[in-house]
Amino acid sequence: MKEITAKELEQKLVKGEKVNLIDVREVDEVEQGAIPGIIHIPLGLLEFRMNELSKKDSYVIVCRSGGRSGRATQFLDSQGYDVTNMTGGMLAWEGEIN
């Protein structure tokens, strides 16, 4: 499984790199703060909404601590998507939130 740290992801965003982000946390968690521009698909709905994602694009998967995003990354990878897990999740995120 490919992984990226919160700091590495933040540096990519600060440089202006286009990164497709998916937040698999629950609605109440996202309401407490999320990375700007992130797509919210709760883990429980991922299987039903993965058709919204393109296999031509790459995605970074985010959750609270890295566990759920790890499961989501493994699942999407098994379905042929190019995905990377953000280790440490939002607990490790020091960048901008909205």
OpenMM code with the backbone's topology and positions (N, CA, C; nanometers):
from openmm import Vec3, app, unit

residues = "MET LYS GLU ILE THR ALA LYS GLU LEU GLU GLN LYS LEU VAL LYS GLY GLU LYS VAL ASN LEU ILE ASP VAL ARG GLU VAL ASP GLU VAL GLU GLN GLY ALA ILE PRO GLY ILE ILE HIS ILE PRO LEU GLY LEU LEU GLU PHE ARG MET ASN GLU LEU SER LYS LYS ASP SER TYR VAL ILE VAL CYS ARG SER GLY GLY ARG SER GLY ARG ALA THR GLN PHE LEU ASP SER GLN GLY TYR ASP VAL THR ASN MET THR GLY GLY MET LEU ALA TRP GLU GLY GLU ILE ASN".split()
positions = [
    Vec3(0.0848, -0.1184, 0.0000),
    Vec3(0.0000, 0.0000, 0.0000),
    Vec3(0.0886, 0.1237, 0.0000),
    Vec3(0.0573, 0.2156, -0.0911),
    Vec3(0.1319, 0.3414, -0.0960),
    Vec3(0.0865, 0.4309, 0.0183),
    Vec3(0.1816, 0.5038, 0.0766),
    Vec3(0.1512, 0.5939, 0.1876),
    Vec3(0.2203, 0.7274, 0.1688),
    Vec3(0.1595, 0.8305, 0.2274),
    Vec3(0.2166, 0.9644, 0.2300),
    Vec3(0.1906, 1.0208, 0.3693),
    Vec3(0.2848, 1.0974, 0.4215),
    Vec3(0.2620, 1.1586, 0.5523),
    Vec3(0.1794, 1.2854, 0.5349),
    Vec3(0.1199, 1.3297, 0.6450),
    Vec3(0.0423, 1.4538, 0.6422),
    Vec3(0.1313, 1.5710, 0.5994),
    Vec3(0.2539, 1.5734, 0.6476),
    Vec3(0.3461, 1.6825, 0.6135),
    Vec3(0.3813, 1.6801, 0.4647),
    Vec3(0.4050, 1.5606, 0.4091),
    Vec3(0.4356, 1.5503, 0.2655),
    Vec3(0.3179, 1.5979, 0.1817),
    Vec3(0.1989, 1.5615, 0.2217),
    Vec3(0.0789, 1.6050, 0.1495),
    Vec3(0.0630, 1.7563, 0.1588),
    Vec3(0.0823, 1.8098, 0.2784),
    Vec3(0.0718, 1.9551, 0.2966),
    Vec3(0.1698, 2.0278, 0.2053),
    Vec3(0.2928, 1.9771, 0.1947),
    Vec3(0.3936, 2.0411, 0.1093),
    Vec3(0.3503, 2.0405, -0.0376),
    Vec3(0.2895, 1.9293, -0.0824),
    Vec3(0.2400, 1.9231, -0.2200),
    Vec3(0.1325, 2.0296, -0.2439),
    Vec3(0.0416, 2.0437, -0.1485),
    Vec3(-0.0670, 2.1409, -0.1629),
    Vec3(-0.0144, 2.2835, -0.1601),
    Vec3(0.0822, 2.3098, -0.0729),
    Vec3(0.1414, 2.4446, -0.0641),
    Vec3(0.2107, 2.4807, -0.1956),
    Vec3(0.2730, 2.3817, -0.2598),
    Vec3(0.3402, 2.4051, -0.3884),
    Vec3(0.2409, 2.4236, -0.5026),
    Vec3(0.1122, 2.3991, -0.4748),
    Vec3(0.0105, 2.4151, -0.5768),
    Vec3(-0.0130, 2.2914, -0.6619),
    Vec3(0.0413, 2.1774, -0.6191),
    Vec3(0.0185, 2.0540, -0.6938),
    Vec3(-0.1294, 2.0150, -0.6832),
    Vec3(-0.1849, 1.9646, -0.7925),
    Vec3(-0.3234, 1.9178, -0.7895),
    Vec3(-0.3242, 1.7779, -0.7295),
    Vec3(-0.3933, 1.7651, -0.6180),
    Vec3(-0.4035, 1.6369, -0.5499),
    Vec3(-0.5518, 1.6080, -0.5271),
    Vec3(-0.5959, 1.4911, -0.5680),
    Vec3(-0.7344, 1.4492, -0.5453),
    Vec3(-0.7417, 1.3839, -0.4079),
    Vec3(-0.8195, 1.4430, -0.3192),
    Vec3(-0.8295, 1.3951, -0.1818),
    Vec3(-0.9682, 1.3399, -0.1544),
    Vec3(-0.9733, 1.2284, -0.0825),
    Vec3(-1.1007, 1.1699, -0.0408),
    Vec3(-1.0963, 1.1505, 0.1100),
    Vec3(-1.1945, 1.2069, 0.1785),
    Vec3(-1.2079, 1.1959, 0.3237),
    Vec3(-1.3125, 1.0890, 0.3522),
    Vec3(-1.2732, 0.9823, 0.4227),
    Vec3(-1.3662, 0.8714, 0.4493),
    Vec3(-1.4234, 0.8764, 0.5910),
    Vec3(-1.4071, 0.9902, 0.6597),
    Vec3(-1.4642, 1.0044, 0.7935),
    Vec3(-1.6156, 1.0230, 0.7860),
    Vec3(-1.6793, 1.0154, 0.9011),
    Vec3(-1.8235, 1.0361, 0.9097),
    Vec3(-1.8555, 1.1861, 0.9010),
    Vec3(-1.9817, 1.2183, 0.8736),
    Vec3(-2.0254, 1.3569, 0.8532),
    Vec3(-1.9888, 1.4456, 0.9717),
    Vec3(-2.0160, 1.4007, 1.0947),
    Vec3(-1.9879, 1.4842, 1.2114),
    Vec3(-1.8390, 1.5117, 1.2267),
    Vec3(-1.7537, 1.4190, 1.1862),
    Vec3(-1.6090, 1.4408, 1.1940),
    Vec3(-1.5648, 1.5452, 1.0920),
    Vec3(-1.6190, 1.5371, 0.9718),
    Vec3(-1.5829, 1.6314, 0.8654),
    Vec3(-1.6293, 1.7725, 0.9015),
    Vec3(-1.7441, 1.7824, 0.9681),
    Vec3(-1.7952, 1.9139, 1.0081),
    Vec3(-1.7023, 1.9833, 1.1071),
    Vec3(-1.6193, 1.9074, 1.1772),
    Vec3(-1.5241, 1.9654, 1.2723),
    Vec3(-1.4005, 2.0215, 1.2024),
    Vec3(-1.3870, 1.9943, 1.0746),
    Vec3(-1.2746, 2.0482, 0.9981),
    Vec3(-1.2238, 1.9479, 0.8970),
    Vec3(-1.1991, 1.9976, 0.7761),
    Vec3(-1.1499, 1.9130, 0.6685),
    Vec3(-1.0508, 1.9918, 0.5833),
    Vec3(-0.9696, 1.9201, 0.5097),
    Vec3(-0.8746, 1.9827, 0.4187),
    Vec3(-0.9549, 2.0474, 0.3052),
    Vec3(-0.9280, 2.1737, 0.2723),
    Vec3(-1.0034, 2.2414, 0.1659),
    Vec3(-0.9978, 2.1637, 0.0338),
    Vec3(-1.1127, 2.1527, -0.0320),
    Vec3(-1.1205, 2.0878, -0.1618),
    Vec3(-1.1342, 1.9371, -0.1579),
    Vec3(-1.1404, 1.8796, -0.0396),
    Vec3(-1.1477, 1.7344, -0.0274),
    Vec3(-1.2869, 1.6840, -0.0637),
    Vec3(-1.2929, 1.5642, -0.1198),
    Vec3(-1.4196, 1.4982, -0.1511),
    Vec3(-1.4565, 1.4127, -0.0309),
    Vec3(-1.5793, 1.4252, 0.0172),
    Vec3(-1.6214, 1.3473, 0.1337),
    Vec3(-1.7039, 1.2269, 0.0888),
    Vec3(-1.6504, 1.1080, 0.1155),
    Vec3(-1.7235, 0.9830, 0.0914),
    Vec3(-1.7021, 0.8965, 0.2155),
    Vec3(-1.8005, 0.8904, 0.3054),
    Vec3(-1.7835, 0.8076, 0.4258),
    Vec3(-1.7463, 0.6635, 0.3890),
    Vec3(-1.6609, 0.6023, 0.4699),
    Vec3(-1.6112, 0.4674, 0.4416),
    Vec3(-1.7247, 0.3705, 0.4107),
    Vec3(-1.8339, 0.3772, 0.4859),
    Vec3(-1.9450, 0.2864, 0.4656),
    Vec3(-2.0145, 0.3004, 0.3312),
    Vec3(-1.9934, 0.4150, 0.2642),
    Vec3(-2.0567, 0.4388, 0.1337),
    Vec3(-1.9594, 0.4236, 0.0170),
    Vec3(-1.8333, 0.3993, 0.0479),
    Vec3(-1.7289, 0.3983, -0.0550),
    Vec3(-1.7574, 0.2967, -0.1654),
    Vec3(-1.7974, 0.1774, -0.1279),
    Vec3(-1.8248, 0.0733, -0.2274),
    Vec3(-1.9349, 0.1165, -0.3239),
    Vec3(-2.0323, 0.1917, -0.2724),
    Vec3(-2.1464, 0.2338, -0.3537),
    Vec3(-2.1179, 0.3598, -0.4350),
    Vec3(-2.0176, 0.4379, -0.3940),
    Vec3(-1.9890, 0.5638, -0.4627),
    Vec3(-1.8576, 0.5621, -0.5403),
    Vec3(-1.7870, 0.4484, -0.5432),
    Vec3(-1.6570, 0.4454, -0.6116),
    Vec3(-1.6717, 0.4714, -0.7617),
    Vec3(-1.7931, 0.4541, -0.8159),
    Vec3(-1.8153, 0.4847, -0.9575),
    Vec3(-1.8008, 0.6341, -0.9859),
    Vec3(-1.7989, 0.7182, -0.8816),
    Vec3(-1.7785, 0.8621, -0.8983),
    Vec3(-1.6309, 0.8953, -0.9206),
    Vec3(-1.5442, 0.7972, -0.8967),
    Vec3(-1.3999, 0.8168, -0.9084),
    Vec3(-1.3513, 0.7639, -1.0427),
    Vec3(-1.2438, 0.8235, -1.0927),
    Vec3(-1.1856, 0.7803, -1.2192),
    Vec3(-1.0610, 0.6958, -1.1938),
    Vec3(-1.0511, 0.5854, -1.2644),
    Vec3(-0.9312, 0.5014, -1.2521),
    Vec3(-0.8113, 0.5654, -1.3217),
    Vec3(-0.8348, 0.6747, -1.3958),
    Vec3(-0.7263, 0.7465, -1.4620),
    Vec3(-0.6569, 0.8431, -1.3662),
    Vec3(-0.7239, 0.8776, -1.2572),
    Vec3(-0.6695, 0.9733, -1.1605),
    Vec3(-0.6092, 0.9003, -1.0410),
    Vec3(-0.5263, 0.9721, -0.9661),
    Vec3(-0.4743, 0.9169, -0.8405),
    Vec3(-0.5402, 0.9933, -0.7255),
    Vec3(-0.5533, 0.9251, -0.6127),
    Vec3(-0.6235, 0.9816, -0.4976),
    Vec3(-0.5433, 0.9574, -0.3700),
    Vec3(-0.5538, 1.0536, -0.2776),
    Vec3(-0.5007, 1.0364, -0.1431),
    Vec3(-0.6215, 1.0225, -0.0513),
    Vec3(-0.6209, 0.9166, 0.0303),
    Vec3(-0.7330, 0.8859, 0.1183),
    Vec3(-0.6993, 0.9309, 0.2600),
    Vec3(-0.7954, 1.0005, 0.3246),
    Vec3(-0.7743, 1.0622, 0.4559),
    Vec3(-0.8850, 1.0180, 0.5519),
    Vec3(-0.8486, 0.9955, 0.6789),
    Vec3(-0.9486, 0.9738, 0.7841),
    Vec3(-0.8982, 1.0429, 0.9110),
    Vec3(-0.9477, 1.0008, 1.0266),
    Vec3(-0.9072, 1.0655, 1.1518),
    Vec3(-0.7644, 1.0293, 1.1912),
    Vec3(-0.7317, 0.8985, 1.1880),
    Vec3(-0.5991, 0.8574, 1.2369),
    Vec3(-0.5201, 0.7717, 1.1389),
    Vec3(-0.5802, 0.7300, 1.0292),
    Vec3(-0.5096, 0.6498, 0.9292),
    Vec3(-0.5603, 0.5076, 0.9154),
    Vec3(-0.6425, 0.4603, 1.0090),
    Vec3(-0.6937, 0.3236, 1.0038),
    Vec3(-0.7989, 0.3016, 0.8970),
    Vec3(-0.9044, 0.3836, 0.9024),
    Vec3(-1.0113, 0.3703, 0.8026),
    Vec3(-0.9613, 0.4027, 0.6632),
    Vec3(-0.8748, 0.5028, 0.6530),
    Vec3(-0.8217, 0.5369, 0.5209),
    Vec3(-0.7341, 0.4233, 0.4685),
    Vec3(-0.6673, 0.3525, 0.5589),
    Vec3(-0.5890, 0.2355, 0.5174),
    Vec3(-0.6785, 0.1277, 0.4587),
    Vec3(-0.7918, 0.1015, 0.5241),
    Vec3(-0.8869, 0.0023, 0.4726),
    Vec3(-0.9445, 0.0481, 0.3384),
    Vec3(-0.9786, 0.1775, 0.3292),
    Vec3(-1.0317, 0.2317, 0.2046),
    Vec3(-0.9280, 0.2220, 0.0926),
    Vec3(-0.8032, 0.2507, 0.1249),
    Vec3(-0.6953, 0.2432, 0.0263),
    Vec3(-0.6792, 0.1004, -0.0244),
    Vec3(-0.6786, 0.0039, 0.0668),
    Vec3(-0.6662, -0.1359, 0.0259),
    Vec3(-0.7832, -0.1780, -0.0629),
    Vec3(-0.9041, -0.1375, -0.0248),
    Vec3(-1.0224, -0.1739, -0.1025),
    Vec3(-1.0164, -0.1133, -0.2430),
    Vec3(-0.9915, 0.0172, -0.2521),
    Vec3(-0.9887, 0.0824, -0.3831),
    Vec3(-0.8744, 0.0294, -0.4687),
    Vec3(-0.7602, 0.0016, -0.4067),
    Vec3(-0.6466, -0.0565, -0.4792),
    Vec3(-0.6881, -0.1909, -0.5400),
    Vec3(-0.7612, -0.2719, -0.4635),
    Vec3(-0.8051, -0.4032, -0.5139),
    Vec3(-0.9048, -0.3899, -0.6287),
    Vec3(-0.9673, -0.2725, -0.6408),
    Vec3(-1.0628, -0.2464, -0.7484),
    Vec3(-0.9966, -0.1771, -0.8682),
    Vec3(-0.8642, -0.1575, -0.8612),
    Vec3(-0.7913, -0.1013, -0.9743),
    Vec3(-0.7690, 0.0486, -0.9710),
    Vec3(-0.7930, 0.1128, -0.8564),
    Vec3(-0.7717, 0.2573, -0.8440),
    Vec3(-0.6297, 0.2863, -0.7954),
    Vec3(-0.5773, 0.4029, -0.8348),
    Vec3(-0.4454, 0.4490, -0.7914),
    Vec3(-0.4645, 0.5314, -0.6647),
    Vec3(-0.4398, 0.4713, -0.5492),
    Vec3(-0.4688, 0.5350, -0.4215),
    Vec3(-0.3497, 0.5289, -0.3264),
    Vec3(-0.3416, 0.6316, -0.2415),
    Vec3(-0.2365, 0.6433, -0.1413),
    Vec3(-0.3013, 0.6783, -0.0082),
    Vec3(-0.2574, 0.6140, 0.0976),
    Vec3(-0.3100, 0.6407, 0.2316),
    Vec3(-0.2293, 0.7519, 0.2983),
    Vec3(-0.2990, 0.8524, 0.3559),
    Vec3(-0.2298, 0.9545, 0.4359),
    Vec3(-0.2162, 0.8997, 0.5780),
    Vec3(-0.0935, 0.8685, 0.6167),
    Vec3(-0.0692, 0.8121, 0.7490),
    Vec3(-0.0925, 0.9170, 0.8574),
    Vec3(-0.1434, 0.8724, 0.9696),
    Vec3(-0.1669, 0.9632, 1.0823),
    Vec3(-0.2984, 1.0376, 1.0755),
    Vec3(-0.3598, 1.0422, 0.9577),
    Vec3(-0.4894, 1.1061, 0.9409),
    Vec3(-0.4929, 1.2523, 0.9826),
    Vec3(-0.6143, 1.3000, 1.0090),
    Vec3(-0.6328, 1.4403, 1.0459),
    Vec3(-0.5679, 1.4733, 1.1805),
    Vec3(-0.5438, 1.3722, 1.2627),
    Vec3(-0.4733, 1.3981, 1.3897),
    Vec3(-0.3314, 1.4486, 1.3632),
    Vec3(-0.2740, 1.4088, 1.2505),
    Vec3(-0.1373, 1.4507, 1.2158),
    Vec3(-0.1363, 1.5742, 1.1252),
    Vec3(-0.2521, 1.6168, 1.0762),
    Vec3(-0.2620, 1.7281, 0.9805),
    Vec3(-0.2380, 1.8600, 1.0517),
    Vec3(-0.1426, 1.9382, 1.0014),
    Vec3(-0.1129, 2.0704, 1.0579),
    Vec3(-0.1449, 2.1823, 0.9605),
    Vec3(-0.1928, 2.1461, 0.8421),
    Vec3(-0.2211, 2.2451, 0.7390),
    Vec3(-0.3571, 2.3097, 0.7563),
    Vec3(-0.3957, 2.3818, 0.6528),
    Vec3(-0.5231, 2.4548, 0.6532),
    Vec3(-0.6406, 2.3587, 0.6601),
    Vec3(-0.7439, 2.3989, 0.7327),
    Vec3(-0.8697, 2.3239, 0.7341),
    Vec3(-0.9841, 2.4224, 0.7129),
    Vec3(-1.0971, 2.3699, 0.6696),
    Vec3(-1.2146, 2.4574, 0.6565),
    Vec3(-1.3298, 2.3977, 0.7332),
] * unit.nanometer
topology = app.Topology()
chain = topology.addChain("A")
for resn in residues:
    res = topology.addResidue(resn, chain)
    for name in ("N", "CA", "C"):
        topology.addAtom(name, app.Element.getBySymbol(name[0]), res)
